[in-house]
Amino acid sequence: MLGRPIDKGTALIVSQSNTSISHVQSDVKPSPETPPRTPPPSPKQPPGPAAANAIDAFISSVEKTSLFFVNESPQASEFSKMGGRLQILETWLSARANLSSVMTQTQLQSLDNHIERTMITLFPFVGHPAQPKNAQPFATLRQTFVPQTQGIVMVGSTSTLRSLAHTILNIRLALNCSLPIQVYHAGDTDFGPSARRFITRLAPNITTHDLKQLISDPPSLALEAGGPPTLRPFSALASNFTRLLLVASGTTFLHAPSALLTYPSFLSTGALFFHSHLHSPGAAKATHTFWQSQLKNHPPSAALRASRAYNEAYAEEADAAVVVLDKSRLPVLTGLLHACWQNTRKVREGFTYKHAPDERDSWWFGFELASAPYAWGDATDAGDGYAGTIGWAQETPSSLSPSSDADPVSDYDHDDNKRARVCGITTLHLSREGTPLWYSGGLLQPHDGIEYEVPTGCMVGGEWERAPDGLGMDCMSGRGARDVSEEERAVLKRSIKEARAVDGNVRRVLEGEKNRPKPAT
C-alpha cells in the first residue's frame, strides 16, 4: 500500500492498478517477503483466465500512470510528489518480481517498457553513458549489483585528498578492517591519475571509479559542479556492492566499521543513518517550514515520530558522514533514488543545499518521503540518541585549545552526579554497546587544523555550547563525561602515525595535480 496520498491526477488510475494487482497476487505465488495469501498454483500451470485478465488490467493501468508521470514530472520544489512517484514505482517493481513467473513474455516486456520509461524520465542518471539506446537502463543498473557483496564506498577529490587518505589508513591499517574500498570521482579534472595512483597504493583492495563512466551526467545533474557531497548518493547507487558503508573523507573510527553491517536495526530496515547534535532550537525555521510543507499529508514513520530534531525544531537532524545501505531491498533502492534526485543540479541549488550545507538531509528525508524503512544508528541507552562530542576537558568557555600535556584521567571528575565539560569540533557517535564508534572531523587539532592531537575525553547527552560566530570548538557540558580508553587512544595514535607517514606524499601529489594540464572540456 502507498504510504501517503498521491496527486489527484493519478489517484483513480492507481486505485484501479491496486485492485488489479490484488486480484492477481491472490492467485499466484508471492515473493519470500510477502506473507502467503492462498495456495499458489503449480509453476507448470498457466494462470487462469481471471488472473490473466487481471494482469492485463494491471499493465494497462501502469501504462496510463506511466504516461501521466512522463508528462507531469515533479518540479524541483515537489519533494513530496517525487516521494509519491517512487512509492508507486515500488509497487510496480514488486509486482513485476512477484508475478513474473505467471506473465507471458509479451506482458513482461510491456510492463518493463512502462517501468523503464518512467525511470529514465524521472531519473535520467540511471542510464549508462556507454549504452544510450539501452531500453532497460534501470534493470541493467540493478544487474551490476553483485549479490552478497559488501564494502566501503568513498568519494575522492583533490580538495579532500589528505582527509581521504587519513580515513582509509584509519580503517585499513589502524583497525585492520579488510572490507574492500571503492573511491568514486567525477572525471580527471579534480581527481587526476596521480591522485588515484596514490590512493590505490595506500593499502590493499582499494579501487577508484569514474562516476561519469558509470551513470549518465546530463546538464540537469552536473556532477563536477556539485563537488564531493553531490557525488556521495550517486556513488552509493553506482557501486556494485549490495551492502555498503558510505563513508565521508575525514571520518575517524575507533572500532571497526564492519560492525555496523551486523546491527539489528540495519538488518531489519536495510538503511542506517546517524543523528547530528541537538543545538540551536528554533534557529532553522525556514528548513523546518520546508520539511513540514513536504510532509503535510505524509503518515510519519516511527523514526520521524521519535525525532527530537524534527519535533522540537532543533537546527540539524542528520550527520551523513556514515550511511549504511542494503541495495538488495527494493524500498532502500527507491529511497536512494530520492536522495539522488535531491542532489540533481536544480533541486540541490534551489532547495537541498539551501536548507543544509551538503547532502546530509537527503538521506532520511528521501527515505521518509518514499516511505522506505530506515533506522538511526545512535539509538543506545547512553545519551539521548543524538551525537555527542570527543575532545578535551575545558575549564572555561575561553579555554578552547587542547593541552598537549593533558592527563586523560585527571581531566575528568568521574562522579556521574557532577558536571563536566568537553570541547571539540567533531560529532561523536556511539556503538550499540555505548562506546565511541566514529566521529567526523578528522585527526588534526580542531583549533588550528595543522597539528595532530589525540582526544582525551568524550560526552553524549549533555548541553551544547556553540563556539562564538561558529569559530573554534563547540563544547558539551553535563554529567557522565568519560575518558577515551587506552584501546581507543591506541587506535588514534596509530592512525596519526600512519597519517604523518603519508602527508609528505600528499603534498607532492597535490603540487603535481596543481601543475597538471587540465583535461579539455
C-alpha positions in Angstrom: 0.0 0.0 0.0 1.1 3.6 -0.6 2.3 5.4 2.4 0.7 8.8 1.6 -1.9 10.4 -0.6 -0.8 11.0 -4.2 -1.7 13.7 -6.6 -5.3 13.7 -7.9 -4.3 13.1 -11.5 -3.2 9.5 -10.7 -5.5 8.6 -7.8 -8.1 6.8 -9.9 -5.5 5.0 -12.1 -3.5 3.8 -9.1 -6.7 2.7 -7.4 -7.5 0.5 -10.4 -3.9 -0.7 -10.5 -4.0 -1.7 -6.9 -7.3 -3.6 -7.4 -6.0 -5.4 -10.4 -2.7 -6.4 -8.7 -4.5 -7.6 -5.6 -6.6 -9.9 -7.8 -3.5 -11.3 -9.4 -1.5 -11.7 -6.2 -4.3 -13.6 -4.6 -3.9 -16.3 -7.2 -0.1 -16.5 -7.7 3.0 -17.4 -5.6 4.1 -14.4 -3.6 7.7 -13.3 -3.1 9.6 -14.6 0.0 9.0 -11.2 1.6 5.2 -11.4 1.1 3.1 -13.5 3.5 1.2 -16.2 1.7 -2.4 -15.5 0.9 -3.7 -18.5 -0.9 -2.0 -21.7 -2.0 -0.1 -20.8 -5.2 -0.8 -22.6 -8.4 1.6 -25.1 -9.7 4.5 -23.4 -11.5 3.9 -25.7 -14.5 0.3 -24.4 -14.8 -0.5 -21.1 -16.6 -2.7 -18.7 -14.7 -6.5 -19.0 -15.2 -8.5 -16.6 -17.3 -9.4 -14.4 -14.3 -5.7 -14.0 -13.4 -4.6 -13.3 -16.9 -7.3 -10.7 -17.3 -6.2 -9.1 -14.1 -2.6 -9.0 -15.2 -3.7 -7.3 -18.4 -5.7 -4.7 -16.5 -2.8 -4.1 -14.2 -0.4 -3.5 -17.1 -3.0 -1.2 -18.7 -3.2 0.9 -15.5 0.6 1.0 -15.3 0.7 2.3 -18.8 -1.7 5.1 -18.1 0.0 6.1 -14.9 3.4 6.0 -16.6 2.3 8.3 -19.4 1.0 10.7 -16.8 4.3 10.6 -14.9 6.3 11.2 -18.1 4.2 14.3 -19.0 3.9 15.6 -15.4 7.3 15.2 -13.8 7.6 16.8 -10.3 9.1 20.3 -10.1 12.3 20.9 -8.2 10.3 22.0 -5.2 8.0 19.0 -5.2 9.9 16.6 -2.9 6.6 15.1 -1.6 5.3 14.4 -5.1 8.5 12.7 -6.1 8.1 10.5 -2.9 4.7 9.5 -4.1 6.0 8.6 -7.6 8.6 6.4 -6.0 6.1 4.6 -3.8 4.1 3.8 -7.0 7.2 2.7 -8.8 8.0 0.4 -5.9 4.6 -1.3 -6.2 5.2 -1.9 -9.9 8.6 -3.3 -9.4 7.4 -5.5 -6.5 4.5 -6.8 -8.7 6.9 -7.4 -11.5 9.0 -9.6 -9.2 6.1 -11.4 -7.7 4.2 -12.1 -10.9 6.9 -12.7 -13.5 6.5 -16.5 -13.3 2.9 -16.3 -14.5 3.3 -13.5 -17.0 3.7 -14.1 -20.7 6.8 -12.7 -22.4 4.7 -10.1 -24.1 3.2 -9.0 -20.8 6.7 -8.8 -19.1 8.1 -6.8 -22.0 5.2 -4.4 -21.9 5.4 -3.9 -18.1 9.2 -3.5 -18.3 8.8 -0.8 -21.0 6.4 1.2 -18.9 8.6 1.0 -15.8 11.8 1.8 -17.6 10.2 4.8 -19.5 9.1 6.2 -16.1 12.5 5.6 -14.5 14.6 7.3 -17.3 12.2 10.2 -17.3 12.3 10.8 -13.6 15.9 9.8 -13.1 17.9 10.2 -16.3 21.1 9.5 -14.5 20.3 5.8 -14.2 21.3 5.2 -17.8 24.8 4.0 -18.6 26.7 6.6 -20.7 28.1 3.9 -23.0 24.6 2.5 -23.6 22.4 5.5 -24.6 20.0 3.3 -26.6 19.5 0.7 -23.8 15.8 0.2 -23.4 16.2 -1.1 -19.8 18.7 1.2 -18.1 17.4 0.7 -14.6 17.3 -3.1 -14.9 20.8 -3.0 -16.3 22.0 -0.9 -13.4 20.5 -3.3 -10.8 22.2 -6.2 -12.6 25.5 -4.7 -11.8 24.9 -5.2 -8.0 26.8 -8.3 -7.1 24.7 -10.4 -4.6 26.1 -10.9 -1.1 28.9 -8.4 -1.6 29.7 -5.7 0.9 32.3 -2.9 1.2 33.1 0.7 1.8 32.3 3.5 -0.7 34.0 6.9 -0.6 34.4 10.0 -2.8 37.7 11.3 -4.0 38.7 14.8 -4.9 41.9 16.9 -4.8 40.4 19.2 -2.2 39.8 16.2 0.2 42.8 14.1 -0.7 44.6 14.4 2.6 41.5 13.6 4.7 40.5 10.8 2.3 43.9 9.2 2.8 43.7 9.6 6.6 40.3 7.9 6.8 41.5 5.0 4.6 44.6 4.5 6.7 42.5 4.6 9.9 40.1 1.9 8.5 42.6 -0.3 6.8 45.8 -0.1 8.9 44.9 1.2 12.3 41.8 -1.0 12.6 42.8 -3.9 10.3 39.4 -3.7 8.5 39.6 -5.7 5.3 36.4 -4.6 3.6 37.1 -3.6 0.0 37.1 0.2 -0.5 35.8 1.9 -3.7 36.7 5.5 -4.3 34.5 7.4 -6.8 35.2 10.6 -8.6 33.8 12.7 -11.4 36.4 12.6 -14.1 40.1 13.7 -14.3 39.5 17.4 -13.6 39.5 17.2 -9.8 41.0 13.8 -9.2 43.7 13.1 -11.7 45.8 10.0 -12.4 48.5 10.7 -9.8 45.9 11.2 -7.0 44.2 8.0 -8.0 47.5 6.0 -8.0 48.4 7.5 -4.6 45.1 6.4 -3.1 45.1 2.8 -4.5 48.7 2.3 -3.2 47.9 3.2 0.3 46.8 -0.3 1.2 45.4 -3.5 -0.4 42.0 -3.8 -2.1 41.4 -0.1 -2.9 40.0 0.8 -6.3 38.9 4.0 -8.0 36.0 4.5 -10.3 34.9 7.4 -12.6 31.2 8.0 -11.9 30.9 9.7 -15.3 31.7 6.4 -16.9 29.0 4.6 -14.9 26.0 6.8 -14.8 24.7 9.5 -17.1 25.7 13.0 -16.2 23.4 15.3 -18.2 23.4 19.1 -17.5 20.5 18.5 -15.1 22.9 16.6 -12.9 26.3 18.3 -13.3 28.3 16.1 -11.0 31.6 18.0 -11.1 29.8 21.3 -10.2 28.3 19.7 -7.1 31.6 18.5 -5.5 32.0 15.6 -3.1 28.7 15.9 -1.3 26.8 15.6 -4.6 28.8 12.6 -5.6 28.0 10.6 -2.4 24.5 9.4 -3.2 25.3 8.7 -6.8 28.4 6.7 -5.7 26.2 4.6 -3.5 23.9 4.0 -6.4 26.7 3.2 -8.9 28.7 0.8 -6.6 28.4 -2.9 -7.4 28.3 -3.6 -3.7 24.9 -4.8 -2.5 25.6 -3.8 1.1 27.7 -0.8 1.6 29.0 1.7 4.1 29.2 5.2 2.5 32.0 7.0 4.4 33.0 10.6 4.1 36.6 11.8 4.0 37.8 12.9 7.4 35.7 10.3 9.3 37.6 8.6 12.1 36.6 5.2 13.5 37.6 4.0 16.9 36.3 0.4 16.3 36.0 -1.5 13.0 33.2 0.0 10.8 32.2 -3.5 9.6 30.2 -3.9 12.9 27.6 -1.6 11.5 26.6 -4.2 9.0 25.5 -6.5 11.8 23.3 -4.1 13.7 19.8 -5.4 14.2 18.3 -2.1 13.2 20.2 -2.3 9.9 19.3 -5.9 9.3 15.6 -5.1 9.8 15.4 -2.0 7.7 18.3 -2.1 5.3 19.2 1.6 5.9 21.1 3.0 8.8 21.6 6.8 9.3 23.1 8.9 12.2 21.7 11.9 14.0 23.6 15.2 14.2 23.9 17.0 17.5 21.0 18.8 19.2 21.7 22.5 19.2 20.2 25.9 18.4 16.4 25.2 18.8 14.4 27.5 16.6 17.4 28.6 14.5 16.4 26.8 11.3 12.8 28.0 10.9 12.9 28.1 7.1 14.2 24.5 7.0 11.5 23.2 9.3 8.8 25.0 7.4 10.0 23.4 4.2 10.1 19.9 5.8 6.7 20.3 7.2 5.2 21.5 3.9 6.5 18.4 2.2 5.4 16.1 5.0 2.0 17.7 5.4 -0.1 14.7 4.2 2.5 12.1 4.9 1.9 9.5 7.7 5.1 9.8 9.7 7.3 6.8 10.2 8.3 5.6 13.6 11.7 7.2 13.1 10.1 10.6 12.3 7.7 10.4 15.2 10.7 9.8 17.6 12.8 12.6 16.1 13.7 15.3 18.6 15.3 17.4 15.9 12.1 17.4 13.8 9.6 17.7 16.6 11.4 20.1 18.8 12.8 22.3 15.9 16.5 21.8 16.5 18.8 23.2 13.8 20.2 19.8 12.5 18.9 16.3 12.1 21.5 14.2 10.3 25.2 13.6 10.2 25.7 11.8 6.9 29.4 11.1 7.2 28.4 7.5 7.6 25.5 5.9 5.8 24.8 2.2 5.7 22.6 0.7 2.9 21.4 -2.7 1.6 20.5 -2.2 -2.1 19.1 -5.7 -2.5 16.0 -4.3 -0.8 13.6 -2.6 -3.1 12.5 0.1 -0.6 16.1 1.0 0.0 16.7 1.5 -3.7 13.7 3.8 -4.0 14.8 5.8 -1.0 18.3 6.1 -2.6 16.8 7.3 -5.8 15.0 10.1 -4.0 18.3 11.1 -2.3 20.0 11.2 -5.7 17.2 13.3 -7.2 17.6 15.8 -4.3 21.2 16.2 -5.5 20.5 16.9 -9.1 21.5 20.4 -10.0 18.3 22.4 -10.0 17.0 20.6 -6.9 20.2 20.9 -4.9 20.8 24.5 -5.8 17.3 25.6 -5.3 16.4 23.6 -2.2 18.6 20.8 -0.8 21.7 22.9 -0.2 19.7 26.0 0.9 18.5 24.0 4.0 21.8 22.2 4.7 25.4 22.7 3.9 25.6 19.4 1.9 23.5 16.3 1.2 23.2 15.3 4.8 19.4 15.6 5.0 18.8 14.0 1.6 19.0 10.6 3.2 16.4 10.5 5.9 14.1 13.0 4.1 14.2 11.0 0.9 13.6 7.7 2.6 10.8 9.2 4.7 9.0 10.7 1.6 9.4 7.4 -0.3 8.0 5.5 2.7 11.2 3.4 2.8 12.1 2.0 6.2 15.2 3.4 7.9 16.8 3.4 11.4 19.0 5.7 13.3 22.3 4.2 14.4 22.7 6.3 17.6 19.9 4.6 19.5 21.7 3.3 22.7 21.0 3.5 26.4 23.7 6.2 26.6 22.8 9.8 25.9 19.7 10.9 24.0 20.2 9.2 20.7 21.9 12.2 19.2 25.6 12.9 18.6 28.0 13.9 21.3 31.5 15.2 21.2 35.0 14.0 21.6 37.8 16.3 22.5 39.4 17.8 25.6 38.2 18.8 29.1 37.9 22.6 29.5 37.8 24.9 32.5 36.2 28.0 31.0 34.5 28.9 27.7 37.6 30.9 26.7 39.8 27.8 27.1 39.4 26.5 23.6 42.6 24.8 22.6 43.7 21.3 23.8 46.6 20.9 26.1 49.3 18.7 24.7 50.3 17.5 28.2 46.7 16.9 29.4 46.3 13.9 31.6 43.4 12.0 30.2 42.4 10.6 33.6 42.7 13.6 35.9 40.9 15.9 33.4 37.6 14.4 34.5 35.7 14.1 37.7 34.3 10.6 37.4 31.4 11.2 39.7 28.4 11.0 37.3 26.5 13.3 39.6 28.9 16.2 39.0 29.1 18.2 35.8 32.0 18.2 33.4 32.7 20.0 30.1 34.3 18.5 26.9 35.1 20.7 23.9 35.8 19.6 20.3 34.8 20.4 16.7 33.6 16.9 15.9 30.4 15.0 16.3 30.8 11.7 18.1 28.6 8.6 17.5 28.4 5.7 19.8 28.3 2.0 19.1 25.4 -0.2 20.0 27.3 -1.0 23.2 27.6 2.7 24.1 31.3 3.0 23.4 32.7 5.6 21.0 32.5 4.2 17.4 33.2 7.1 15.0 33.4 10.8 14.7 33.6 13.3 11.9 36.3 16.0 11.8 39.5 14.1 11.2 42.7 13.6 13.1 44.0 17.2 13.2 43.7 19.5 16.1 40.4 21.4 15.7 41.7 24.8 16.8 44.3 25.1 14.0 43.8 22.2 11.6 47.5 21.7 11.3 48.9 19.7 14.2 47.7 16.2 15.3 46.4 15.6 18.8 44.8 12.6 20.4 41.4 13.4 22.1 41.3 12.6 25.8 37.6 12.5 26.6 34.1 12.4 25.3 30.5 13.1 26.2 27.0 12.4 24.9 23.6 13.6 26.2 24.8 16.9 27.6 24.1 20.5 26.7 25.7 22.1 23.7 27.5 25.5 23.8 28.2 26.7 20.3 31.5 28.5 19.6 31.1 32.2 19.1 30.5 33.1 15.4 30.8 29.4 14.5 34.6 29.6 15.0 36.7 27.4 17.3 35.4 24.4 19.2 31.9 23.7 20.4 31.5 22.3 23.9 29.2 20.0 25.7 28.6 20.2 29.4 26.7 17.8 31.6 27.2 14.6 33.6 28.8 11.4 32.6 31.9 12.5 30.7 34.3 9.6 30.1 37.9 9.2 29.1 38.9 7.9 25.7 40.0 4.4 26.7 43.6 3.2 26.2 42.5 0.9 23.4 40.8 3.7 21.6 43.7 6.0 22.1 46.0 3.3 20.7 43.8 3.3 17.5 44.1 7.0 17.3 47.8 7.1 17.9 48.4 4.5 15.1 46.1 6.4 12.8 48.1 9.6 13.4 51.3 7.7 12.9 50.1 6.4 9.5 48.7 9.8 8.5 52.0 11.6 9.3 53.9 9.0 7.2 51.9 9.9 4.0 51.5 13.7 4.5 54.6 14.4 2.5 53.4 12.3 -0.4 50.0 14.1 -0.2 51.7 17.5 -0.6 53.7 16.2 -3.6 50.7 14.8 -5.3 48.7 18.0 -4.7 51.5 20.0 -6.2 51.6 17.7 -9.2 47.8 18.0 -9.6 48.1 21.8 -9.4 50.6 21.9 -12.3 48.9 19.2 -14.4 47.3 20.4 -17.6 43.5 20.1 -17.1 41.6 17.8 -19.5 39.8 19.6 -22.3 36.1 20.1 -21.7 
